[in-house]
Amino acid sequence: MKKRLSLLLSMALAMTVTTPAVAAWYEVTGTAPMVSSIEDARTNAIKDALYRAVNFAGGDLGNIPNISKLITNNRNQYQFANNEIRYMSIDKVDTHRGNIRVNVRIDIYPEASTCHTQQYKKTLLFTHIKVDSPQQAVMGSIYDVGKNFTKVFSRQVELDSHSFVSLGATQYDVNAHTPERVKMIAEDTGAQYIVTGDITDLSATYLKYGDSNMSINREFAMKIQVFDGKTGVRVMDNNYRDAALWPFARTSQVDTSTARFWESSYGHMLRQISRDAMLDLENELACKMTLPEVVARFGNTVTLNLGRIHGVQPGDKLQLWHTGSFIDQRGIARTKVTRSEISLTVSRVYENDAEATINQADLAASVQIGDVMNKPLPNTYN
């Protein structure tokens, strides 16, 4: 599957007080398999084109979910407000080997102040997504579809996300009733967020054409939850549902870890859901503060648990926050974070961690393991 992305014309140069930004037209060919209907395939192909254009332009991927519902309308031109994506024109739609291809021209105005350019990348840990009703997985014996979907989802984040770094998957389960377990796992792995999920529907519908031809349409419904590793609180709860042709024989056993499955019409649909979920993470969590943590202190130097892969660079200025805990009136343990007067400067950067120097040497003794930092915006740091 070959997709062409070319920059056509730089339209304008807008000068601001801090950083220049450029508006530009992009021509993109997006594709999507026809797994359920032509209308759904057209929408998915447009979303594919939007993703590739925004990713190439260095824009905010979180803007795509904000306009996803608008592009379901069958129109040739779209104009958006309050978004980096300003205008979109559908120039051509055709079919090729079972795929819908759309040629789209998109006007994008990347903003220099977008969250993924100002914050360090956040660490995500996945738990294995479970199949709620194993009896629904009997057809094809796809009992491991949740485990393998987790791997695809984690890989999607690792390769394509602007705001997150995947730590892979853990075998431990978490839910809204286990906040202490969430915090314990997050502390052990260095995860800022833990992603879990449940597959709630794998049912199939038999469609008959003529006297003997029959096809199988299979559902896929999933609930995704995200928990804050510091507090154990649920910060995101989304549901996804789609259906696609099940191309395998009813009595065959399907290995959901193979390319044969993931390149099928049903596998393509699951990959589209994986991308949608990744874009929702970008939309809902990219602007949350990234909090590197103090994991060691030697004199006037501390070690942070974020490094080069998270976007940390030598010379970065950081603000320190002291962490503590207390018991509220209901007997529930709470985490308390207090802003300090201590600032730090990153001195050395490694792959997964970094060292920073405490700028106020006389206050170094008050820095404790577990204290967190944030990277203030350039115009707010003092």
C-alpha positions, -999 to +999 in steps of 0.1 A: +000+000+000+017+031-012+006+066+000+019+098-015+025+129+006+038+161-010+040+196+002+024+218-025+026+254-015+036+275+015+007+299+018+016+323+046+042+332+072+027+345+105+052+362+128+045+362+165+064+375+195+080+341+202+081+316+173+072+318+136+045+294+123+038+285+086+005+276+070+007+252+041-013+231+017-006+194+017-018+169-009-023+134+006-036+101-007-054+082+020-066+046+018-088+023+037-102-012+031-139-016+024-146-037+055-182-028+062-196-001+038-183+024+012-193+053+034-173+040+064-143+032+041-144+067+027-144+082+062-115+060+073-095+069+042-100+106+049-089+101+085-058+082+072-050+112+049-055+136+079-032+116+101-004+114+075-006+151+067-007+163+103+021+139+113+042+151+083+035+188+092+045+183+128+011+193+140-009+181+170-024+146+163-050+154+191-068+177+167-079+149+145-105+134+169-120+169+173-131+169+136-137+131+131-175+134+134-176+162+109-160+143+081-186+116+082-208+140+061-204+132+024-191+165+012-163+176-011-151+206+010-148+210+048-138+241+068-129+239+105-127+265+132-104+266+163-082+238+149-048+236+132-066+219+103-083+249+086-097+236+054-099+203+035-109+195-001-117+160-015-104+160-050-109+124-060-123+092-047-118+058-064-115+021-056-085-001-060-082-038-051-109-036-025-096-003-010-111+032-011-085+058-021-091+095-016-070+124-028-072+152-003-058+188-001-055+200+034-046+234+048-027+230+081-014+257+104+008+241+130+009+260+163+043+263+180+026+262+214+010+228+210+013+205+240+034+179+223+061+204+215+062+219+250+059+189+273+081+158+277+067+125+264+046+107+289+051+070+298+023+046+292+021+010+305-005-014+291-023-042+308-035-071+286-069-063+272-093-090+282-122-107+264-152-104+287-171-133+272-147-161+260-177-180+244-179-152+218-143-160+208-151-197+200-155-190+163-119-189+151-106-198+186-095-162+189-091-163+227-058-144+225-072-115+204-071-091+234-035-100+242-024-095+206-045-063+202-026-049+232+007-056+215-005-038+183-019-009+204+014-005+223+034-007+191+011+020+175+018+043+204+056+035+202+059+043+165+033+070+159+025+089+190+039+125+195+032+126+232+038+091+247+064+064+251+051+029+255+066+007+283+050-024+269+025-046+288+022-059+323+005-091+334-012-075+363-048-062+360-060-029+373-094-013+376-112+016+393-114-003+425-077-009+428-061+026+430-033+014+454-023-014+429-023+012+401+001+034+421+023+004+431+026-008+395+033+027+382+060+033+408+077-001+400+077+006+362+080+043+360+047+047+342+028+080+344-004+064+330-017+028+329-040+018+301-064-012+304-094-024+285-121-050+279-134-065+247-172-065+253-185-079+219-171-104+194-205-116+181-211-126+145-240-121+121-245-144+091-255-126+059-270-147+030-267-137-006-288-157-031-294-194-025-260-205-014-236-176-008-231-166+028-208-142+045-200-135+082-200-100+096-183-098+130-185-071+157-157-057+178-165-035+208-140-024+234-138-002+265-105+016+272-097+031+306-066+051+316-054+056+352-031+082+366-001+064+381+004+089+409-031+090+422-047+058+409-076+078+396-093+070+363-087+099+339-101+085+306-129+061+297-137+056+261-157+031+241-152+018+205-173-003+182-171-014+146-178-044+124-161-060+095-163-090+072-149-122+089-131-137+059-122-170+076-141-203+076-164-208+105-146-240+117-110-227+112-087-218+140-072-183+135-039-172+149-044-136+159-006-130+162+000-136+124+001-112+095-027-132+079-051-121+106-040-085+108-040-080+070-075-094+067-105-071+065-112-078+102-076-071+112-077-038+093-107-028+112-089-036+145-059-016+134-081+014+126-096+012+162-061+011+175-052+043+157-084+060+168-076+050+204-041+064+201-054+097+187-079+099+216-050+096+240-033+124+222-064+145+223-072+140+260-039+136+277-012+153+256-017+186+275-015+170+309+017+179+328+046+155+324+062+149+358+098+136+358+106+121+392+136+123+414+150+087+417+184+095+432+203+124+447+240+129+452+249+162+468+238+189+444+228+166+416+197+145+411+188+117+387+155+119+368+135+090+354+130+106+320+157+108+293+164+113+256+135+092+243+111+114+263+125+147+248+148+158+277+177+180+265+207+194+283+200+229+295+163+223+302+150+243+332+128+225+356+106+235+386+106+212+417+075+201+435+076+183+469+054+152+472+038+139+504+008+121+516-019+125+543-051+108+555-083+126+548-114+128+571-127+096+556-095+077+563-084+076+527-047+081+518-042+112+496-012+124+477-001+160+482+021+180+458+035+214+469+054+238+447+089+246+460+113+275+453+138+251+439+147+251+402+170+227+384+190+226+351+195+194+331+232+187+328+234+152+313+210+132+293+209+094+288+185+072+269+159+067+297+171+090+324+190+123+330+209+142+356+201+178+367+219+203+389+200+220+418+203+258+412+199+267+448+227+247+465+216+257+500+182+240+495+196+207+481+190+189+513+153+194+511+150+175+478+137+140+484+134+108+464+099+108+448+097+146+444+085+156+409+094+183+384+077+201+355+090+219+325+074+254+327+066+272+294+094+296+284+072+327+291+061+315+326+094+304+340+110+326+366 
